[in-house]
Amino acid sequence: MTASPVLQISPSAWGVFHDGVIQNIDGTIPGNLVLTVEIGYLRAMFEGEGSAFKVHLMGCTRMRYSEYDEEPTVDLDRIREREPEVLYVTSEQPLVLDCVMGPLELEYEQMLVTLDTGVPVSEQELVQASELYWSRWRESTRSDA
């Protein structure tokens, strides 16, 4: 899968998946992976039914999860079983995501994102949806006080 430059996603965009749980990993390393990231609140900002995004990593050469108090693993089945929950981007070069239970390291050539229905989503659309969600959330917490 090769996408137009408009649909290519930068490593910093992983931050929009705050609280997203990596529920499934399909593919092989080296090669292409498809991660299912369950994040209902962000997915609800887009049209159609669904609760997740598909993150397509082309040319993936590394996925390493270092759960606290455990030996780091590159075994995709073990990572899938642990369902890492993304918090934020710790580093873009190399790409390190801080997850609830420890860091997840990724190396790949290209990243594309689709809704769980298969509809492509641009980085701009992801960022705008995330900003709108969190803006509404802040407003609702102010009015509840």
C-alpha positions as CSV (number, residue, x, y, z in Angstrom):
1,M,0.0,0.0,0.0
2,T,1.5,3.3,-1.1
3,A,-0.3,6.5,-0.4
4,S,-0.2,10.0,-1.7
5,P,2.0,12.4,0.3
6,V,-1.2,14.0,1.7
7,L,-2.1,10.7,3.5
8,Q,1.3,9.9,4.8
9,I,1.4,10.4,8.6
10,S,4.4,11.8,10.5
11,P,5.7,10.1,13.7
12,S,4.4,13.0,15.8
13,A,0.8,12.1,14.9
14,W,1.0,9.1,17.2
15,G,0.1,11.6,20.0
16,V,-3.5,11.8,18.7
17,F,-3.9,8.2,19.9
18,H,-3.6,9.1,23.6
19,D,-5.4,6.4,25.5
20,G,-5.6,4.2,22.4
21,V,-5.1,0.5,23.0
22,I,-3.3,-1.6,20.4
23,Q,-5.7,-4.5,20.2
24,N,-4.4,-6.3,17.2
25,I,-1.2,-6.6,15.1
26,D,-1.2,-8.2,11.7
27,G,1.8,-8.7,9.5
28,T,5.5,-9.5,9.9
29,I,8.8,-7.8,10.6
30,P,10.6,-7.0,8.5
31,G,7.7,-6.1,6.3
32,N,4.3,-4.4,6.7
33,L,2.2,-4.3,9.9
34,V,-1.4,-3.3,10.4
35,L,-2.2,-2.2,14.0
36,T,-5.8,-2.0,15.2
37,V,-5.9,1.0,17.7
38,E,-9.1,1.0,19.7
39,I,-9.9,4.6,20.7
40,G,-13.6,5.1,20.8
41,Y,-13.7,8.8,21.7
42,L,-11.5,9.8,18.7
43,R,-13.2,7.4,16.3
44,A,-16.6,8.9,17.3
45,M,-15.3,12.2,15.8
46,F,-15.5,10.6,12.3
47,E,-18.5,9.5,10.3
48,G,-19.8,6.0,10.4
49,E,-19.9,3.1,12.9
50,G,-16.7,2.0,14.5
51,S,-14.4,2.3,17.5
52,A,-10.9,1.9,16.1
53,F,-8.3,3.0,13.5
54,K,-6.1,0.8,11.4
55,V,-2.5,2.0,11.5
56,H,-0.6,0.7,8.4
57,L,3.2,0.6,8.9
58,M,5.1,0.0,5.7
59,G,8.7,-1.2,5.7
60,C,8.5,-1.9,9.4
61,T,11.9,-3.1,10.8
62,R,11.3,-2.8,14.5
63,M,8.6,-3.1,17.1
64,R,9.9,-3.6,20.6
65,Y,7.9,-3.4,23.8
66,S,9.6,-2.9,27.2
67,E,6.9,-3.5,29.8
68,Y,8.0,-2.4,33.2
69,D,9.6,-5.2,35.3
70,E,9.6,-7.5,32.3
71,E,12.2,-8.4,29.7
72,P,11.8,-6.4,26.4
73,T,10.1,-8.3,23.6
74,V,10.0,-8.1,19.8
75,D,7.6,-11.1,19.6
76,L,4.5,-9.7,18.0
77,D,2.2,-12.3,19.6
78,R,3.4,-11.3,23.1
79,I,3.1,-7.6,22.3
80,R,-0.5,-8.2,21.0
81,E,-1.4,-10.1,24.2
82,R,-0.3,-7.2,26.3
83,E,-2.4,-4.6,24.4
84,P,-0.2,-1.6,24.9
85,E,-2.1,1.6,25.7
86,V,-0.5,4.7,24.1
87,L,0.0,7.8,26.1
88,Y,2.2,10.1,24.1
89,V,5.3,10.3,21.9
90,T,8.5,10.3,23.9
91,S,10.9,10.6,20.9
92,E,10.4,10.9,17.2
93,Q,13.9,9.9,16.2
94,P,14.1,7.1,17.1
95,L,10.3,6.7,17.5
96,V,9.4,5.8,21.1
97,L,5.8,5.8,22.4
98,D,5.2,6.0,26.1
99,C,2.6,3.5,27.0
100,V,0.9,2.8,30.3
101,M,3.0,-0.2,31.1
102,G,6.3,0.8,29.3
103,P,7.8,2.2,26.1
104,L,7.1,0.9,22.6
105,E,9.8,1.4,20.0
106,L,9.0,1.5,16.3
107,E,10.9,1.8,13.1
108,Y,9.2,2.0,9.7
109,E,9.4,3.8,6.4
110,Q,5.8,5.0,6.0
111,M,2.6,5.3,8.1
112,L,-0.9,5.5,6.9
113,V,-4.1,5.5,8.9
114,T,-7.6,4.4,8.0
115,L,-10.9,4.2,9.9
116,D,-11.8,0.6,10.9
117,T,-14.1,0.8,7.9
118,G,-11.2,1.2,5.6
119,V,-11.7,4.9,4.8
120,P,-8.3,6.8,4.6
121,V,-7.7,9.5,7.2
122,S,-5.1,12.3,6.8
123,E,-2.9,13.6,9.5
124,Q,-4.7,16.9,9.4
125,E,-8.0,15.2,9.9
126,L,-6.7,13.2,12.9
127,V,-5.1,16.3,14.5
128,Q,-8.2,18.4,14.0
129,A,-10.5,15.7,15.4
130,S,-8.3,15.3,18.4
131,E,-8.0,19.0,19.1
132,L,-11.8,19.4,18.8
133,Y,-12.5,16.5,21.1
134,W,-10.1,17.8,23.8
135,S,-11.4,21.3,23.5
136,R,-15.0,20.1,24.0
137,W,-13.7,17.9,26.9
138,R,-12.1,20.9,28.6
139,E,-15.3,23.0,28.2
140,S,-17.4,20.2,29.7
141,T,-15.1,19.9,32.7
142,R,-15.3,23.7,33.3
143,S,-19.1,23.7,33.2
144,D,-19.3,20.8,35.6
145,A,-17.3,22.6,38.3
